[in-house]
Amino acid sequence: MNLTVLGASGQTGLALTREALRRGHTVTAIARDPKRVTVPDTDALRKAVGNVGDPASIAKAIDAESVVLSALGTDRAGVLTAGAKAVLAAQPQRVIWLGAYGTGKSADAAGDGARVLEKLLGDRLADKIAADNIVLAAKGTVFHAGVLTTGPKSPTRRTVGLDAAPAFDLNAKVSRETVAAAMLDEAETPRFLGGIALPLAR
């Protein structure tokens, strides 16, 4: 399968790239600085320059036959919305997007924990919600992860929809490697098209 990882130089993007290559996929890793995609070079990996502020660079990097997995982070409002629009304008086969549990459509399921995210995200919250909605409207899948950590993939991991979502718990952390594995499961065998999925460590 041809996969494209957006935000490939970040911690979650690197986890996605490593796991996709381990599973035998062909990967295009997009980053503003491809030198920061620190995974061993292989014939199955292509590193590409891309910046969501420059939609043409995203369109150039995305193959229309690929499935895009976004680990795009944000340090300012507007980045995620621009990213979602740029990715969809390139017309990939499918989009699997990483969001945050307790925002937008998952706020009710998260319960009181959603208020913590409102304070943490500030003016970036509306951007996260808008980007999620753009992807969902295009029948993409949005993963809403809780607090992320770096560590091994959980041996007891599972992925659920919003109907089975637990309340938001700051202590229930999930590794980026577990999130990457769940997103790749969805790329290989779609279960949540047009919906929100939650990767859980157990």
MARVO-132831 format. One record per residue: x, y, z of N, C-alpha, C in turn. Coordinates in pm, whole numbers, plus 50000, padded with zeros to 5 digits. Example, Ala and Ser with C-alpha at 12.3 -4.5 7.8 and 13.67 -1.06 7.14 Angstrom:
513194943150780512304955050780513204967050780512854977550708513674989450714512905000350787
# end
This chain:
500854988150000500005000050000500895012450000500495022749924501205035449924500645044350035501485047950129501075056350240501855069350239501195080050279501845092950293501675097450437502765100850503502715105550641502985120550642502015128050690502135142550702502575145950844503545154850857504095157750988505045146751030505805141550934506605129450957507825131551044508205144051072509395146351154509075147651303507795148451338507415149051478507445135151540507245134551671507365121551740506325111451691505075115951674504045106751626504245103551479504665113351401504945110951260506065100951240507085101751322508185092051314507695078151351506835077251453506275064251492505445058451378504655066851311503855062351197504765057451083505785065051054506695061450944507405048250973507915046851094508615034351130507685022351122506465023751177505535012451178505065008951037504825019050954504395016450817505465008950739506725013050755507825006150688507974991850742507834990350873507944976950934506894967550877505704973050844504624964850789504764962550639505794968150579506054965550437505414975150340504944986750388504324996450299505375005550235504985011750124505775022350062505325035450126506285043550172505945055450250506575067950190505745078350175506245091750148506115099550278507225103950332507255111150459507405126050430506345133750462506335148050434506695155750560507635165050546508025173750657508565186850600508485197350680509085209950635510585208350613511215200150698512645197150683512805181950681512825175850564512915161150555514135155050623515185163050646516355157750716516015153850860514915159050911514495155951048513655143151054513405136950940512725123850939513815113550962514055110851089515225102851129514905088051138514605082351023514435067851013515425063150906515895050750917516875045950818516325046650675517175051150583516775051650443516575037550389515585036250304515275023550240514605026650108514575016950018513925018949889512425021549904511855017450016510415019250038510075032950095511085041250122510865054350183511285065550090510365075150075510685087550003510405099150097511385107850114511205119650198510895131550108509875139450147509455150550063509265163250146509585174550086509375187450150507915191250133507295195250244505905199650237505585208650354504845219050326504435228550429502975231950404502125230150505500695232550482500395247050450501355256050479501185269950438501395271850288501885261450223502125261350078501425249050020500095250149994499335238549946499915231849823500605239449738501205233549617502265223349655502995225849764504035216349806503405203449858502225204549920501515192649968500985184749849500385191749754499835185049635500935177849558502115183749552503235177749480503715164949549503595164549682504115153149758503145141549770501845144249751500825133949773500445127049642500545114049641500125105649529498625103449541497905105149432496445103649436496015089549476496895079749461496555066049498496905062849643497455072449714497925069649850496865072149956497105066350071496325069250192497185078450276496635089850315497375099650394497085097550542498145096750620498035096050765498665108750821497875116950888498375129650936498685129251085499925132851117500345134751256500715149451275500085157751195500385172051194500115178151331501115184851384500955191951510500675206651485500445213851592500165228051575500715236051692501325247251659501755256451762501045269951749500175270751648499405283051630498105279851558497105288351578495795286351517495885287151365495085279051298494985279351153495805268851081496795263051148497695253351083496945240751042496135235351133495455222651105494385224250997493645235151002492635237550898493295238650762494395246250756495135247450630495635233950584496115225750679496605212450645495525203450590494365203450654493265195050608492825199050468492715211950445492305216750312493345213150206494625214750239495685211750143495715196950109495555188450211495575173950187494395169850099493205174450132492015170450055492035176049914492635187649896492745193249760493615184549670494535177049731495405167949655494685155149616493495152849668492615141649633493255127949654493745125249775494265111749802493135101749810493485089249812492485078649820491675079749950492375081850062491735083150192492595091550284491975096850391492715104750490492415099250629493475097150705493365093050846494085103750926493345110551011493785123051073493895121351224494925127051284495075126351429494575139151493493595137651584493065148851659493275146551808492475153051889492635152152033491315148352099491365138252186490165133952256489675145152348488375147552341487765158052422487515170852345487835170752214487565182452130486445179252033485695189251993484665187551891483675176651923483545167051831482535156651842482765147051957483985146852014484235137852127484145144852263483775157652263483735165252388482715159452486481535155852437480515150452527480945137152587481545128452505481995115452555483125117052657483965127152639485105129352728484675134152866483535140752873483055145653002483845157753049484075158453179484735170253238486145172353185486795161853139488155163053086488245172352967487145174052896487145182952779487475197252820487085201252940487355214952986488855217353007489575206753042491025207953057491655211552923491185204952816491735207652683491405221652635490225226352668489855239952630490875249952683491305247952808492285257052867493655255152803494045242752778495365240052721495505245152578494455243152500494535246352357494245260952326493445267452407493135281552385492575284052246493195293552174492675297252042492935286651935493695275951971493915265151874492785254951874491905255651973490815245851983489895246551861489485258551823488595259951708489235254651581490545256351569491285251351452491255236051449491485229651564491425215051572490055209851531489015216051584487645211551555487325213351408487705224951352487415227551210488135217651120489395214651151490155205151069489525191251075489155186851196488485173851211487235173251125486435183851131485165183951057485375183650906486425190150859486755189850716487065175550673487875168650753488255154850721487045145450730486235147050834485055138450849484065140450735483885152750690482965155550580483415148950450484725146450439485275139850320485365124750339484675119450443484645105050474485995099750519486835108650575488065104150635487815098850775488835093650837488755088750975489585097851063489015101851175489745110351270489985102551398491245101451437491615094751562491725105151672490945103251778491025112151894491775104952004493035108852023493875102552124493885110952250494085104152363494215111052491495645115952508496135115652630497485120352660498505110752599499415116352516500385108152445501705107152520502315095352513503635093152570504505086352465505795085552493506695078152406507025064952475506895054252404507145041252464506735030352369506825018052412506475006852323504985006152295504674999552188503274997052152502654988152259501424991552301500764983652405500364970052350500674959152422500304945852375498804943152385498094951452461496654949252480495824960452417496414967252320495734978952263494424975152194493524985052186492284983252111491814996752063490964996651961490415008951905488895008151912488285018951961486825019251975486275031751910484965031551883484275043451834483765051651951483175063051921482685071952026481625065352115480875055752059479835049252138480415040952253481695037452246482335029552351483465037252418483475050552402484565058652454484495060152605485625058352673485655060752818485715075752846485445079652969485615093653007487095097352995487355109952966488735114652954489435113353089490625107453089491395105353211492845109153184493315119453254494685124153233495725113353264495355103653347496295093053383496265081253286495285080653199495175069553103495945073352976497245071952981498095076152870498225065252765498465069552643498615060152531499885063952456500695054052421501955057152353501705061052208502605069252159502535073052018502645060751928503375050951971503525038651894502195030951888501425031351996500105025051997499155032451903499215045651907498385053851818498765051151672500065050551644500515047751507500005034251459500085024151545499615010751507498125010851478497355018151560495915018851539495565025951409496285036851380496015044151256496365035451134497435027751143497805018951033496835007351018496305002351129495254992251120494084997651038493725010151063492615016450991492935018250843494195021350813494605022650673494465009350600494834998650668494824985350607493434979250603492664981350708491304975750717490374986250774489734994250688488895005350737487715000450820487555006450937486425003451025485635015851061486265027651050485645039751101485575050850995485255047250872485175057050764484155067950799484575080450789483685091450818483375093150965484145086251052483865086851194485105089351278484885089751408485955091851504486295078751573487575075951587488055063951654488975067951767488965059851872489835062451987490815051052004492115053651997493115043352024493345042352173493195030552229493345028552373494455018452399495135020352514496225011252548495704998052602494434997552642493864984852693492354985552685
# end
